[in-house]
Each structure stands twice: as C-alpha cells, then as structure tokens.
C-alpha cells in the first residue's frame, strides 16, 4: 500500500479573496478618520480619572489652538475597540429580558408620530415627512423600564443609554446601564423548562445601581486584582453622585474566555469634592489657556507613551518644575 500523504493541502488565496479583508481594513481606517468630533468642550466622566492635562489639551486642539500628534490606529485595534461595544450590547439584552434595565426606549415604529398620545391615528403629515418616534424615559433621571407598549401601539423598542449631565460642573456622559431589581420576578425561571436558581433573591440590590461594562484580554484579566483601575473608579463615582445612587458596579469580561469579574464602587464624598474642584478649575483655566499639571509621574509612563500631545507636553518646562509633585498633589489629591 502506498504511504498516505498526510501533508495538508494549502487552499489557494486568490487576490479577490485577500482583498475582501483589505477593503474592510480600508473602511475601518476611513470611518475612524471621518467620525464626528467627540466634543471636548465638556468633561467626560470616562476620562476624568486620567491625566487632566491631556483633557485640557484636547479642548484646545478642538478649538484650533494647538495641533495634536497624528494618530492612526491600525484596523486590528479598531476591531478590538468595537468588540467591547458588541459585548456591551449582549449584556444589555440579558438585562432587558430579565426586566431589570432602565434607560431611554425609542419606539421602533417609523410612523409613531402619526398617532397622538391617546393612540388616535392623525393621518399622514401634510408635508409627507414623519417627525420621528417617541422616546420613553427621558423625563426620569435614571430612565424608565422598557414600556409594555408605545402610545402608537407598537411593542418594539430600541434601548438607549441615559445621559449623565451636570451643567454646572460641565460633566456630560452616558451610563452603560441602570439596573433596578424592584420589579424583578425570580419566578420567571420556573416557566417552561426550569433551571436551578444560582442566586439569592434577598441579596440582590435593594435600590437602582449604575453599571459600566469593560472588556479586556486574558493577560489584563489576570492582573485585575481586587479592584478596578482609578480611571474606571472615578467614572463610576461621578455617575453615582450625579444620578444620586448609592453605588455602582463594573463588570469586566475576558474577551478570550468570556470569564467575568465584578467590582462594587461606592460613592466617595471626599473624592467627589476633589473632582468638583478639578472640574471648576479646568473650566476657569480656559480663558487664559492654562493647563493642569500632568498626572503621570514619569514621561515614560504608559499613558504618556500613547498620548496625542506628548510632543507638546514633554517639551514643556512643567516637567522640570521642582514643585511639580506638590502641584500634582494639590490638584489631583491623594488618589492614585
């Protein structure tokens, strides 16, 4: 018997096949360069635990006063970032189906506004242009539960995150999820094909809480330790204070294994007072184009390495200031 040739035959990769990936990669780079501005005239809670000197640079760059270093992330990195959004959407689905998610709910009926608030059909608009769909939950600080039906009669809704805004401090952000177990019915798991219950009903949160989703690879997941990073902790504390909630949680999901870790982040009045002073001070700095001190202690730090403004910042005399540590402590407080 002739010996069996176990060598794998390589599938021919034609130019047409290879260029499918190339066109997607081109699209990702184009879409990233052409996305709208993030609006750096406001303070984003998700970045307020980072270097606030960078945040102020972003504000001045958006005003055309300085030029940021060119930043062109590779398509692989853009896909990694997008994966986090996809995973977040999956968790939103879990919480929606369990009936514990609060937020803003947009009616999916494209002719929603052809019906009045009592459900009466008003007819087609005279100009032929519909006025969009109703959004439910906008009048409540922490949003509402998903409605059973819209005024127009539709039962289909699209979830939107609630806005977290403090105009006086200039904070504008969006909370991933608000969880409220006050209407949760554990008997749902007795329906159909029952499963073993893995939780204790009396140990679920008694009041609404804010949730933020984070994703990371297996290496980062192993180094999480006993708590989240300062950046994420500050973000949740800002949300909790602005929304008048007792605490928030952060759920990390390992992108490689889908394993999870969850951390509780309590309100912190002392840190909040420091944050408020920082926000007000940064707003006051704008007229004179001033900057806060850099948060990183060294120019070789991870956050400095990938900063869009390092070519400007690292040539600043601030790094040679003998009182830099003192100024840094005064501005950022003793939170590290």
VOLODO-770427 format. One record per residue: x, y, z of N, C-alpha, C in turn; residue number from 1. Coordinates in steps of 0.05 Angstrom, whole numbers. Each point is the difference from the previous one (the first is absolute). Layout:
residues N
neast:nnorth:nup:caeast:canorth:caup:ceast:cnorth:cup:num
X:Y:Z:X:Y:Z:X:Y:Z:NUM
...
end
This chain:
residues 336
neast:nnorth:nup:caeast:canorth:caup:ceast:cnorth:cup:num
17:-24:0:-17:24:0:18:25:0:1
-7:18:-17:16:25:-2:-4:16:26:2
21:13:9:-2:16:25:-20:24:-4:3
-15:5:22:-20:21:-1:14:27:3:4
-7:18:-18:12:27:1:-17:17:19:5
10:3:25:-15:15:20:5:30:0:6
16:9:-19:6:28:-2:-26:15:-8:7
-6:21:14:-24:16:-5:4:15:-27:8
-20:-1:-16:0:15:-25:-8:29:7:9
16:19:-9:-6:28:5:-21:10:-19:10
-20:14:11:-21:11:-17:11:25:-14:11
-4:2:-25:10:22:-15:-15:26:8:12
15:21:6:-12:25:7:3:19:-24:13
-22:4:-14:0:17:-23:0:29:8:14
9:18:-17:-1:29:6:-27:9:8:15
-21:-11:-13:-27:8:7:-7:-6:29:16
9:-23:10:-6:-8:27:16:18:20:17
26:3:-6:17:16:18:-11:28:2:18
-10:11:-22:-8:28:1:-27:5:13:19
-14:-21:8:-24:3:16:8:12:27:20
21:-11:12:10:10:26:12:28:-4:21
14:4:-22:13:26:-5:-20:22:-3:22
-23:-5:-13:-20:21:-3:-13:6:27:23
-4:-21:17:-11:5:27:19:16:16:24
26:-6:-1:20:15:15:1:29:-9:25
-3:4:-26:0:27:-11:-25:15:11:26
-22:-13:0:-25:12:10:3:8:29:27
12:-17:17:3:6:28:17:24:4:28
22:2:-14:18:24:3:-14:25:-10:29
-15:-2:-22:-15:23:-11:-22:9:20:30
-15:-20:11:-22:7:18:11:13:26:31
23:-10:9:12:11:24:9:29:-4:32
11:6:-23:10:27:-6:-23:19:-5:33
-23:-10:-8:-22:18:-8:-23:0:21:34
4:-13:23:-21:1:20:-1:28:12:35
-24:8:9:-3:27:10:16:5:25:36
5:25:7:15:7:24:-14:-9:25:37
15:-6:21:-12:-11:24:-11:23:18:38
6:24:-6:-7:24:16:16:0:26:39
24:12:-3:18:2:23:-4:26:15:40
-23:14:-6:-6:24:16:-13:-7:26:41
-7:-25:4:-12:-10:25:19:-20:12:42
-6:-6:26:16:-20:15:-13:-27:-3:43
14:-20:-10:-11:-27:-3:8:-16:25:44
-20:-10:15:6:-16:24:18:-23:-5:45
-2:-12:-24:16:-24:-6:30:6:-2:46
7:26:-3:29:7:-2:9:17:23:47
-17:6:19:7:19:21:20:-11:20:48
3:-26:1:20:-12:18:27:-2:-13:49
2:8:-26:26:0:-14:14:27:4:50
20:5:-16:15:25:1:-18:23:-9:51
-6:19:17:-18:22:-7:15:21:-16:52
26:-1:0:15:18:-18:-6:-8:-29:53
-1:-26:-5:-7:-10:-27:-29:9:-8:54
-19:-2:19:-27:8:-6:-1:30:-8:55
16:16:14:0:29:-7:13:5:-27:56
21:-16:-6:12:2:-27:-20:-7:-21:57
-17:-20:5:-20:-8:-20:-20:23:-5:58
-6:14:21:-19:22:-2:12:22:-18:59
26:7:5:13:21:-15:5:-9:-29:60
5:-26:-4:4:-10:-28:-26:2:-16:61
-22:-6:13:-26:1:-13:-7:29:-7:62
11:19:15:-4:29:-6:20:11:-20:63
18:-18:-9:20:9:-20:23:15:11:64
4:-2:26:22:16:13:27:-15:-1:65
-2:-27:0:25:-16:-1:-6:-23:-19:66
21:-14:-7:-2:-23:-19:7:-26:15:67
-17:-19:-2:5:-26:12:19:-16:-18:68
14:-19:12:16:-18:-16:-19:-18:-17:69
9:-7:-24:-17:-17:-17:-3:-27:12:70
-24:-10:2:-5:-26:12:-17:-17:-20:71
12:-21:-10:-13:-17:-20:0:-29:10:72
-19:-7:18:0:-28:10:-5:-20:-23:73
13:-23:3:-2:-21:-20:-28:-13:1:74
-9:-12:-22:-26:-13:-1:-4:-20:22:75
21:-15:7:-4:-20:21:-8:13:26:76
13:23:7:-7:14:25:-28:11:-2:77
-8:10:-23:-28:10:-3:-20:-22:4:78
6:-24:-9:-18:-23:4:-1:-8:30:79
23:2:13:1:-6:29:-19:19:15:80
2:26:-7:-18:19:14:-29:-5:-6:81
-6:-7:-25:-28:-6:-7:-10:-24:14:82
17:-20:5:-8:-24:14:-12:7:28:83
11:20:13:-11:8:26:-28:9:-2:84
-7:15:-22:-28:10:-3:-19:-24:-6:85
10:-19:-15:-17:-23:-6:-6:-16:25:86
20:-4:17:-4:-15:25:-19:15:18:87
2:27:1:-18:16:16:-29:-4:-9:88
-4:-1:-26:-27:-3:-11:-12:-27:9:89
17:-20:2:-9:-27:8:-10:1:29:90
15:15:18:-9:2:28:-25:16:2:91
-3:21:-16:-25:15:0:-24:-18:-6:92
4:-19:-19:-21:-18:-7:-7:-18:24:93
20:-10:15:-5:-16:23:-19:15:20:94
9:25:6:-14:15:21:-28:8:-10:95
-3:6:-25:-26:7:-11:-20:-23:3:96
9:-24:-8:-17:-24:1:-7:-8:29:97
17:7:19:-6:-6:28:-18:22:12:98
-4:22:-14:-17:22:10:13:17:21:99
26:3:0:13:16:21:15:24:-12:100
-1:5:-26:15:21:-12:-17:26:-3:101
11:22:10:-13:26:-4:17:16:-20:102
-14:16:-15:14:17:-20:-20:16:-16:103
8:7:-24:-17:14:-18:-8:-19:-22:104
-26:-2:-6:-10:-20:-19:-13:14:-24:105
13:-3:-23:-10:12:-25:-19:-20:-14:106
-24:10:-5:-20:-17:-15:11:-6:-28:107
-3:-24:-9:11:-8:-26:-20:4:-22:108
-24:10:6:-20:5:-20:8:25:-16:109
6:-1:-25:9:24:-15:-21:21:-4:110
-26:-8:4:-21:20:-2:-13:5:27:111
16:-3:21:-10:3:28:-15:27:4:112
11:21:-11:-12:27:5:-25:5:-16:113
-8:-19:-17:-26:3:-13:-23:-6:19:114
7:-9:24:-20:-6:21:3:21:22:115
-22:9:11:3:19:23:5:-16:25:116
3:14:23:7:-13:25:-21:-20:10:117
-25:3:-11:-21:-19:8:-3:-23:-20:118
18:-1:-20:-1:-22:-19:-18:5:-24:119
-11:24:-2:-17:6:-23:17:6:-25:120
-8:-12:-22:15:4:-25:-6:28:-11:121
21:15:-6:-3:27:-9:2:3:-30:122
8:-21:-13:4:1:-29:28:7:-8:123
5:-1:-26:27:7:-10:5:30:2:124
25:7:8:6:29:1:-4:14:-27:125
-8:25:1:-6:15:-24:24:2:-18:126
24:3:12:24:2:-17:12:-27:-6:127
-13:-22:9:10:-27:-6:24:-8:17:128
8:16:19:24:-6:16:-9:-7:29:129
8:-25:8:-6:-8:27:19:13:20:130
-9:3:24:14:15:20:15:-18:20:131
8:-23:-9:16:-18:17:-18:-15:19:132
13:-15:18:-14:-17:19:2:10:28:133
-18:-8:17:0:8:28:24:-13:15:134
10:14:20:21:-11:17:-11:0:29:135
-1:-23:12:-11:-2:27:23:-1:21:136
-4:13:22:20:0:22:17:25:1:137
-5:19:-18:16:25:0:-5:17:24:138
-24:-2:11:-7:18:22:9:-10:28:139
13:-23:0:9:-11:26:31:-1:0:140
12:9:22:29:2:1:14:-26:-6:141
-12:-23:9:13:-26:-5:-16:-16:-21:142
-16:14:-16:-14:-14:-21:-24:-16:11:143
-12:-15:-18:-24:-16:8:5:-29:-8:144
-17:-17:10:-1:-28:-9:-10:0:-29:145
5:-21:-15:-10:-3:-27:-31:0:1:146
-13:18:-15:-29:1:1:-12:-26:-12:147
-25:-6:8:-14:-22:-12:-8:7:-28:148
-7:25:-5:-7:9:-27:3:30:-1:149
2:10:-24:2:29:-5:-28:12:-4:150
-2:26:1:-26:13:-5:-11:-7:-27:151
17:-6:-19:-9:-7:-27:-9:-29:-2:152
5:-16:21:-9:-28:0:23:-19:-5:153
23:9:-8:23:-18:-6:11:-11:26:154
10:-25:-1:12:-13:23:30:-4:-4:155
11:12:-21:28:-4:-7:16:26:7:156
22:-4:15:15:23:9:30:-5:-4:157
15:22:-2:29:0:-1:11:13:24:158
19:-13:14:11:10:25:21:22:-6:159
-1:21:16:21:21:-2:9:6:29:160
26:5:2:12:6:26:-11:27:10:161
-2:3:26:-9:26:11:24:20:1:162
-6:25:-3:20:21:2:6:6:29:163
25:4:7:8:7:27:12:28:-2:164
-15:20:9:7:28:-5:0:16:26:165
21:16:3:0:21:21:10:25:-14:166
-18:17:-7:6:24:-15:19:19:15:167
-4:2:26:17:18:15:29:-8:0:168
5:-27:2:28:-10:0:9:-7:-28:169
-18:2:-20:7:-6:-28:5:-29:-5:170
-13:-18:15:2:-29:-5:-22:-9:-19:171
8:-14:-21:-19:-12:-19:10:-28:-7:172
-16:-20:7:7:-27:-6:-24:-17:-4:173
4:-26:-4:-22:-19:-3:7:-25:16:174
-20:-9:16:4:-24:16:-8:-24:-16:175
16:-21:1:-6:-24:-15:-27:-11:7:176
-4:-5:26:-26:-12:9:-7:11:28:177
-26:2:5:-10:4:27:-16:-25:6:178
7:-14:21:-14:-25:8:-18:6:24:179
-24:-10:-2:-20:4:21:-16:-27:3:180
5:-13:23:-12:-26:5:-27:2:15:181
-11:24:2:-25:3:15:-24:-14:-12:182
1:-5:-26:-22:-14:-13:9:-28:-11:183
23:-8:9:11:-26:-9:-17:-23:11:184
-8:-19:-17:-16:-23:9:17:-26:-4:185
11:-10:22:16:-25:-2:-16:-24:-10:186
-26:2:1:-17:-23:-9:2:-4:-30:187
12:19:-14:3:-3:-29:16:-25:-7:188
17:-8:19:17:-23:-5:-14:-27:5:189
-25:2:10:-16:-24:4:-17:-6:-25:190
0:18:-19:-17:-4:-24:15:-17:-20:191
-16:-13:-17:11:-16:-22:16:-23:12:192
26:-1:-7:18:-20:11:16:12:23:193
-8:-4:25:13:13:23:30:-7:2:194
15:18:11:29:-5:6:5:6:29:195
23:-10:9:7:4:28:7:30:4:196
-11:12:21:5:28:5:27:3:14:197
17:17:-10:27:3:10:4:25:17:198
-22:14:7:2:25:14:-19:0:24:199
4:19:18:-18:4:23:-15:26:-4:200
-26:-2:-3:-17:24:-6:4:22:21:201
2:-8:26:1:20:21:28:14:1:202
19:-9:-17:26:12:0:5:16:-26:203
-21:5:-15:3:17:-23:-2:29:8:204
10:19:-16:-1:29:8:-28:9:6:205
-2:15:22:-27:10:8:-7:26:-14:206
20:14:-10:-5:25:-14:14:0:-28:207
-8:17:-18:13:1:-26:30:5:2:208
15:-12:-18:29:4:-1:9:5:-29:209
23:13:-3:10:5:-27:21:-21:-6:210
1:-9:-24:18:-21:-9:16:9:-24:211
26:-6:0:16:6:-23:14:-26:-8:212
0:-6:-26:13:-24:-11:28:6:-10:213
18:-18:6:28:2:-10:8:-27:-11:214
16:1:-20:11:-25:-12:30:1:-1:215
13:-23:2:29:-1:-1:9:-28:-9:216
25:-2:-8:10:-26:-8:8:-17:25:217
8:-24:-5:5:-19:23:23:10:17:218
21:12:-12:23:10:16:-9:22:19:219
-15:19:-10:-10:22:17:-19:-10:21:220
-17:-19:-8:-20:-11:18:14:-13:25:221
23:-13:-4:14:-12:22:12:20:19:222
4:24:-9:13:21:17:-20:19:14:223
-26:-6:-3:-20:18:11:2:3:31:224
8:-21:13:3:2:29:-26:3:15:225
0:17:20:-24:3:17:-17:24:-6:226
6:14:-21:-16:23:-7:6:11:-27:227
-17:19:-10:4:12:-27:22:21:1:228
7:10:-23:20:21:-2:-13:26:10:229
18:19:7:-10:26:10:-18:13:-21:230
7:-2:-25:-16:13:-21:-29:-9:1:231
-4:-26:1:-27:-11:1:-14:5:26:232
16:1:22:-12:6:26:-11:28:0:233
16:19:-10:-9:28:-1:-25:2:-17:234
0:-13:-23:-23:1:-18:-26:-8:15:235
1:-23:14:-24:-10:14:-8:19:23:236
19:10:14:-6:19:22:-14:25:-10:237
9:10:-23:-13:24:-12:-29:-7:-7:238
-4:-23:-13:-27:-9:-7:-18:-2:25:239
11:-13:20:-16:-4:25:-8:26:13:240
18:19:1:-7:26:13:-20:16:-17:241
5:1:-26:-18:16:-17:-28:-13:-1:242
-2:-26:0:-25:-14:-2:-13:-6:28:243
13:9:21:-10:-4:27:-3:-30:7:244
19:-16:-7:0:-29:6:21:-6:21:245
-6:-22:16:18:-7:22:27:-11:-10:246
-1:-15:-21:25:-12:-11:-4:-9:-28:247
21:-8:-13:-1:-11:-27:17:-25:-1:248
-1:-14:-22:16:-24:-4:14:1:-27:249
22:-14:-1:15:-4:-26:2:-30:-5:250
-9:-8:-23:3:-28:-8:21:-1:-22:251
21:-15:5:20:-6:-20:-6:-27:-13:252
2:0:-27:-3:-26:-14:26:-5:-15:253
11:-24:4:24:-9:-15:-8:-6:-28:254
11:15:-20:-7:-4:-27:8:-28:-11:255
21:-11:13:10:-26:-10:-16:-23:10:256
-11:2:25:-14:-23:12:-28:6:9:257
-9:25:-1:-26:9:10:-3:-3:30:258
22:-5:15:-1:0:29:-6:28:9:259
-11:3:25:-8:26:10:11:6:28:260
4:25:6:6:9:27:-17:25:4:261
-10:3:25:-17:23:6:10:14:25:262
0:27:-1:9:16:22:-21:20:7:263
-4:4:26:-18:21:10:17:26:5:264
-11:22:-9:13:26:4:-19:18:15:265
6:6:26:-18:16:16:4:30:-5:266
-20:16:7:3:29:0:23:7:19:267
13:23:-6:22:8:16:-1:31:2:268
-10:10:22:-4:29:3:26:16:-2:269
21:-12:12:26:14:-1:10:3:-28:270
-1:-22:-15:10:0:-28:-18:18:-17:271
-26:0:6:-19:16:-16:6:30:4:272
7:8:24:7:28:4:25:8:-16:273
19:-18:-1:24:5:-16:-6:2:-29:274
-17:-18:-10:-9:-1:-28:-14:26:-7:275
-17:10:17:-15:24:-5:19:24:-3:276
20:2:18:20:21:-1:16:-2:-26:277
7:-24:-8:15:-4:-25:-17:10:-24:278
-25:-7:-1:-18:7:-22:-3:30:-2:279
-5:13:22:-3:29:1:26:14:-8:280
22:-9:10:26:12:-6:7:-2:-29:281
-6:-23:-12:6:-4:-29:-18:18:-17:282
-25:4:8:-17:19:-14:11:28:1:283
10:8:24:10:27:4:27:4:-15:284
15:-22:-5:25:3:-14:-2:7:-29:285
-23:-6:-12:-3:2:-29:5:28:-10:286
-10:21:13:3:27:-10:29:8:-3:287
17:-9:18:29:7:0:17:-22:-12:288
-13:-21:-12:13:-22:-13:21:-14:19:289
-8:-3:25:18:-13:19:-4:-30:0:290
18:-14:13:-1:-29:1:5:-10:28:291
-13:-22:7:6:-13:26:26:-15:-2:292
12:-8:22:25:-15:-2:-5:-28:-11:293
20:-13:-12:-3:-27:-10:-5:-19:23:294
-18:-19:-5:-6:-20:21:22:-21:3:295
10:-11:-23:22:-20:2:24:11:14:296
14:-16:14:24:9:14:25:1:-18:297
-1:-17:-21:23:-1:-18:-9:2:-29:298
16:11:-17:-6:2:-28:0:-28:-14:299
12:-19:13:1:-28:-10:-24:-16:7:300
-19:12:15:-24:-15:8:-16:-9:-24:301
-17:-20:5:-17:-11:-22:-18:21:-12:302
-13:16:17:-18:20:-11:14:22:-16:303
24:7:8:16:19:-15:9:-11:-27:304
6:-26:0:11:-12:-24:-19:2:-24:305
-26:-2:6:-19:0:-22:-17:25:-1:306
9:21:13:-14:26:0:3:15:-26:307
-21:11:-11:1:15:-25:14:27:3:308
7:8:25:11:26:4:28:-2:13:309
12:-23:0:26:-3:14:22:17:-13:310
-1:5:-26:21:17:-12:-1:29:10:311
-25:9:7:-3:26:12:6:0:30:312
-12:-19:13:2:-1:29:28:-6:10:313
14:-18:-13:26:-9:10:22:21:-5:314
-6:20:-15:19:23:-3:-7:23:18:315
-21:-3:16:-8:21:18:18:1:24:316
3:24:11:17:4:23:-12:-12:25:317
-25:-8:-1:-14:-11:24:14:-24:11:318
13:-16:-18:13:-25:10:26:6:15:319
10:24:-3:25:8:15:-7:17:25:320
-25:5:4:-8:16:23:5:-16:26:321
17:11:18:6:-14:25:-24:-3:18:322
-21:15:-5:-24:-2:16:-22:-16:-14:323
7:-15:-20:-20:-15:-16:-15:-20:18:324
14:-15:16:-14:-20:18:-20:14:18:325
8:23:10:-17:15:18:-25:10:-15:326
4:10:-24:-23:10:-16:-18:-23:-9:327
13:-23:-6:-16:-23:-8:-18:-10:23:328
12:0:24:-16:-9:24:-22:19:6:329
5:26:-3:-20:20:5:-24:-2:-19:330
6:-5:-26:-21:-1:-20:-15:-27:0:331
15:-22:1:-13:-26:-2:-8:-13:27:332
10:12:21:-5:-12:27:17:-25:4:333
-5:-14:21:16:-23:7:-12:-26:-11:334
-13:2:-23:-12:-24:-13:20:-9:-21:335
8:-25:1:20:-10:-19:-9:-27:-11:336
end
